[in-house]
Amino acid sequence: MSIITFPSTLKVSGSRWAQVRRDLAFSGPFGSQATELDGPLWEVMIGAPDMLERDAGEWQALLMLMRGQTNQLALWNHGRSAPRGTMRGTMTLNTAAAQGAVALSIIAATEAATTLKAGDYLGLGTGVTQQVVMVTADATANGSGVIAISIEPPLRNAHLIAAAVTWDKPKALFRRKQSAASWDYKNVTASGLGLDLIEDTRA
């Protein structure tokens, strides 16, 4: 198994991000209840625009490199590749974060009074601990560049103080939901290129 990084040179016509929650719900005459069986996963559909056949090679090569469902794809959300808020710089955890945490303290020493906005994406970890989370409420850093944020989904892994936090194209790891790769030709145009993906937490 290899990790393939989505090429930043690939043209994208659109993408759809969703969060798949693995819940079990019960309903009866005395009320209903739901419990979460496992942590939620990101699901993505991303497509290429119709293009001249001679320009389709890079997309076709990516499909081949995925080797069906074997390899993982490191992919960011093309709709919001950087925060809506103003915080940038070098972000790290200001305190250790426990597995299951939905609140983080982050520091970026040069970013006093900057912001992170609800809907911003951040990345933590590498490899098997790699995860993309969403900020769920607006927050503002103090004069030292420390910002307290709420996030979803909860952290799958614990992270140490000073662990890196990624704001520029934070990437989750995905695998294809099916193995077949195909595209269509019509005259000199290639179409139908794209990927249907589910977040993959394999080691």
The 8 nearest C-alpha neighbors of each residue, nearest first, counted from 0:
[[1, 70, 69, 2, 71, 66, 65, 202],
 [0, 2, 70, 71, 3, 69, 65, 72],
 [1, 3, 71, 72, 70, 4, 73, 0],
 [2, 4, 72, 71, 73, 1, 5, 70],
 [5, 3, 73, 72, 6, 2, 74, 71],
 [4, 6, 74, 73, 7, 3, 72, 9],
 [7, 5, 8, 9, 4, 61, 3, 57],
 [6, 8, 9, 5, 10, 4, 11, 74],
 [9, 7, 6, 10, 5, 57, 11, 58],
 [10, 8, 7, 6, 11, 58, 57, 5],
 [9, 11, 47, 8, 12, 48, 7, 58],
 [12, 10, 47, 13, 46, 48, 9, 45],
 [13, 11, 48, 47, 46, 10, 14, 45],
 [14, 12, 11, 46, 45, 15, 47, 77],
 [15, 13, 45, 44, 46, 16, 43, 77],
 [14, 16, 44, 43, 45, 17, 13, 42],
 [17, 15, 43, 42, 14, 44, 41, 18],
 [18, 16, 42, 41, 43, 19, 15, 40],
 [17, 19, 41, 40, 42, 20, 39, 16],
 [20, 18, 40, 39, 41, 17, 21, 42],
 [19, 21, 39, 22, 18, 40, 38, 35],
 [20, 22, 36, 37, 35, 39, 19, 38],
 [23, 21, 35, 36, 34, 20, 24, 33],
 [22, 24, 34, 33, 35, 36, 25, 21],
 [23, 25, 33, 32, 22, 34, 26, 31],
 [26, 24, 32, 31, 33, 27, 23, 30],
 [25, 27, 31, 30, 32, 24, 28, 29],
 [26, 28, 30, 29, 31, 25, 32, 24],
 [27, 29, 30, 26, 31, 25, 32, 24],
 [30, 28, 27, 31, 26, 32, 25, 33],
 [31, 29, 27, 28, 26, 32, 25, 33],
 [30, 32, 26, 25, 27, 33, 29, 24],
 [31, 33, 25, 24, 26, 34, 30, 23],
 [34, 32, 24, 23, 25, 22, 35, 31],
 [33, 35, 23, 22, 36, 24, 32, 25],
 [36, 34, 22, 37, 21, 23, 33, 38],
 [35, 37, 22, 21, 34, 23, 38, 20],
 [38, 36, 35, 21, 39, 22, 20, 40],
 [37, 39, 40, 21, 20, 36, 35, 155],
 [40, 38, 20, 19, 21, 18, 37, 152],
 [39, 41, 19, 198, 18, 42, 20, 38],
 [40, 42, 18, 198, 17, 19, 197, 43],
 [41, 43, 197, 17, 16, 196, 18, 198],
 [44, 42, 16, 196, 15, 195, 45, 197],
 [43, 45, 195, 15, 14, 194, 196, 16],
 [46, 44, 14, 194, 193, 13, 43, 15],
 [45, 47, 193, 12, 13, 11, 192, 14],
 [48, 46, 11, 12, 192, 193, 10, 49],
 [49, 47, 12, 50, 11, 46, 10, 190],
 [48, 50, 190, 189, 47, 188, 51, 191],
 [51, 49, 189, 188, 48, 52, 54, 55],
 [50, 52, 188, 54, 53, 187, 189, 55],
 [53, 51, 189, 188, 55, 54, 187, 50],
 [52, 54, 51, 55, 56, 187, 50, 188],
 [55, 53, 52, 51, 56, 50, 57, 189],
 [56, 54, 52, 58, 53, 57, 59, 50],
 [55, 57, 59, 58, 54, 60, 53, 52],
 [58, 56, 60, 59, 55, 61, 9, 54],
 [57, 59, 61, 60, 56, 55, 62, 9],
 [58, 60, 56, 62, 61, 57, 55, 63],
 [59, 61, 63, 57, 62, 58, 56, 64],
 [62, 60, 64, 58, 63, 59, 57, 65],
 [63, 61, 59, 65, 60, 64, 180, 58],
 [62, 64, 60, 61, 65, 66, 59, 67],
 [65, 63, 61, 66, 62, 60, 3, 70],
 [64, 66, 70, 62, 63, 67, 61, 69],
 [67, 65, 64, 69, 63, 70, 68, 62],
 [66, 68, 178, 65, 69, 179, 175, 177],
 [69, 67, 175, 178, 174, 70, 66, 177],
 [68, 70, 66, 67, 0, 65, 71, 174],
 [71, 69, 65, 0, 1, 68, 2, 66],
 [70, 72, 2, 174, 173, 172, 3, 1],
 [71, 73, 3, 173, 172, 4, 2, 74],
 [74, 72, 172, 4, 170, 171, 5, 3],
 [75, 73, 170, 5, 171, 72, 172, 4],
 [76, 74, 170, 168, 169, 77, 171, 80],
 [75, 77, 78, 79, 80, 74, 168, 16],
 [78, 76, 79, 80, 75, 14, 13, 168],
 [77, 79, 76, 80, 14, 13, 15, 75],
 [80, 78, 77, 81, 76, 82, 119, 120],
 [79, 81, 168, 77, 76, 167, 78, 75],
 [82, 80, 167, 79, 166, 168, 83, 120],
 [83, 81, 119, 84, 120, 166, 115, 79],
 [84, 82, 116, 119, 85, 81, 115, 79],
 [83, 85, 115, 114, 116, 82, 86, 113],
 [84, 86, 114, 113, 87, 115, 83, 82],
 [87, 85, 113, 114, 84, 110, 115, 88],
 [86, 88, 85, 89, 110, 166, 90, 107],
 [89, 87, 107, 90, 109, 110, 86, 108],
 [90, 88, 107, 91, 87, 108, 164, 163],
 [89, 91, 107, 164, 106, 88, 163, 105],
 [92, 90, 163, 161, 164, 162, 106, 105],
 [91, 93, 105, 161, 160, 162, 94, 104],
 [92, 94, 105, 104, 106, 160, 161, 91],
 [95, 93, 160, 92, 104, 96, 161, 159],
 [94, 96, 160, 159, 158, 92, 97, 93],
 [97, 95, 158, 157, 94, 100, 159, 103],
 [98, 96, 157, 100, 99, 158, 95, 156],
 [97, 99, 157, 156, 154, 155, 100, 96],
 [98, 100, 154, 153, 155, 97, 101, 156],
 [99, 101, 153, 154, 97, 98, 102, 96],
 [100, 102, 153, 150, 149, 151, 99, 103],
 [103, 101, 149, 100, 148, 150, 104, 147],
 [104, 102, 148, 147, 105, 149, 96, 101],
 [103, 105, 147, 93, 146, 92, 94, 148],
 [106, 104, 92, 93, 146, 145, 91, 103],
 [105, 107, 145, 93, 144, 91, 90, 108],
 [106, 108, 90, 144, 110, 89, 109, 88],
 [107, 109, 144, 110, 106, 143, 111, 145],
 [110, 108, 107, 111, 144, 88, 143, 89],
 [109, 111, 144, 107, 108, 113, 86, 112],
 [110, 112, 144, 142, 113, 143, 141, 140],
 [113, 111, 140, 141, 139, 142, 110, 114],
 [114, 112, 86, 85, 140, 111, 110, 139],
 [115, 113, 139, 84, 85, 86, 138, 140],
 [114, 116, 84, 138, 137, 86, 85, 139],
 [117, 115, 137, 84, 119, 83, 118, 136],
 [116, 118, 136, 135, 134, 137, 119, 115],
 [117, 119, 134, 133, 135, 116, 120, 136],
 [120, 118, 82, 134, 133, 117, 116, 83],
 [119, 121, 133, 132, 134, 118, 82, 131],
 [122, 120, 166, 132, 165, 131, 169, 133],
 [123, 121, 131, 165, 169, 164, 130, 132],
 [124, 122, 164, 130, 129, 165, 131, 163],
 [125, 123, 129, 128, 130, 122, 126, 163],
 [126, 124, 129, 128, 127, 123, 130, 122],
 [125, 127, 129, 128, 124, 202, 172, 200],
 [126, 128, 202, 129, 200, 125, 201, 124],
 [129, 127, 124, 125, 126, 156, 130, 155],
 [130, 128, 124, 125, 126, 127, 123, 171],
 [129, 131, 171, 123, 122, 128, 124, 132],
 [130, 132, 122, 171, 121, 170, 169, 123],
 [133, 131, 121, 151, 120, 152, 150, 122],
 [134, 132, 120, 150, 151, 119, 118, 135],
 [133, 135, 150, 117, 119, 118, 149, 136],
 [134, 136, 117, 150, 149, 118, 133, 151],
 [137, 135, 117, 134, 149, 116, 138, 148],
 [136, 138, 116, 117, 115, 135, 139, 114],
 [139, 137, 115, 114, 148, 136, 116, 147],
 [140, 138, 114, 113, 112, 146, 115, 141],
 [139, 141, 146, 112, 145, 144, 113, 111],
 [142, 140, 144, 112, 143, 145, 111, 146],
 [141, 143, 111, 144, 112, 140, 145, 110],
 [142, 144, 141, 145, 111, 108, 140, 110],
 [143, 145, 111, 108, 110, 107, 140, 106],
 [146, 144, 106, 140, 141, 143, 105, 107],
 [145, 147, 140, 105, 104, 139, 106, 148],
 [148, 146, 104, 103, 105, 138, 145, 149],
 [149, 147, 103, 102, 138, 146, 104, 150],
 [148, 150, 102, 135, 101, 134, 136, 103],
 [151, 149, 134, 101, 135, 133, 102, 132],
 [152, 150, 153, 133, 132, 101, 135, 134],
 [151, 153, 132, 150, 154, 39, 101, 133],
 [154, 152, 99, 101, 151, 100, 155, 150],
 [153, 155, 99, 98, 100, 156, 152, 101],
 [154, 156, 98, 99, 153, 157, 128, 38],
 [157, 155, 98, 154, 128, 158, 97, 99],
 [156, 158, 98, 97, 96, 159, 154, 155],
 [159, 157, 96, 95, 162, 156, 97, 160],
 [160, 158, 95, 162, 161, 96, 157, 94],
 [159, 161, 95, 94, 92, 162, 93, 158],
 [162, 160, 92, 91, 93, 159, 163, 94],
 [163, 161, 91, 92, 160, 159, 158, 164],
 [164, 162, 91, 90, 161, 165, 123, 92],
 [163, 165, 91, 90, 123, 122, 162, 121],
 [166, 164, 122, 121, 169, 167, 123, 163],
 [165, 167, 121, 169, 81, 168, 122, 164],
 [168, 166, 81, 169, 165, 80, 82, 121],
 [167, 169, 80, 75, 170, 81, 166, 76],
 [170, 168, 122, 75, 165, 167, 121, 166],
 [171, 169, 75, 74, 73, 168, 131, 122],
 [170, 172, 130, 131, 73, 74, 129, 173],
 [173, 171, 73, 72, 199, 198, 71, 74],
 [174, 172, 198, 199, 72, 71, 197, 196],
 [175, 173, 71, 196, 68, 197, 199, 72],
 [174, 176, 196, 68, 177, 195, 197, 67],
 [177, 175, 196, 195, 197, 174, 68, 178],
 [178, 176, 175, 179, 68, 67, 195, 180],
 [177, 179, 67, 68, 180, 175, 176, 66],
 [178, 180, 177, 67, 181, 68, 62, 66],
 [181, 179, 62, 178, 182, 67, 63, 177],
 [182, 180, 179, 183, 192, 191, 59, 62],
 [183, 181, 191, 192, 190, 189, 184, 180],
 [182, 184, 190, 189, 191, 185, 181, 192],
 [185, 183, 189, 188, 186, 190, 182, 187],
 [186, 184, 188, 187, 189, 183, 190, 52],
 [185, 187, 188, 184, 189, 52, 51, 183],
 [186, 188, 52, 51, 185, 189, 184, 53],
 [189, 187, 51, 52, 185, 50, 184, 186],
 [188, 190, 184, 52, 50, 183, 49, 51],
 [191, 189, 49, 183, 192, 182, 184, 188],
 [190, 192, 182, 183, 193, 189, 49, 47],
 [193, 191, 182, 47, 190, 46, 58, 181],
 [192, 194, 46, 45, 47, 191, 195, 44],
 [193, 195, 45, 44, 196, 46, 175, 192],
 [194, 196, 44, 175, 176, 43, 45, 193],
 [195, 197, 175, 43, 176, 174, 42, 173],
 [198, 196, 42, 173, 174, 41, 176, 199],
 [197, 199, 173, 41, 40, 172, 42, 174],
 [200, 198, 173, 172, 201, 174, 197, 71],
 [199, 201, 127, 202, 198, 172, 128, 173],
 [202, 200, 199, 127, 126, 71, 172, 198],
 [201, 127, 200, 126, 128, 199, 0, 129]]
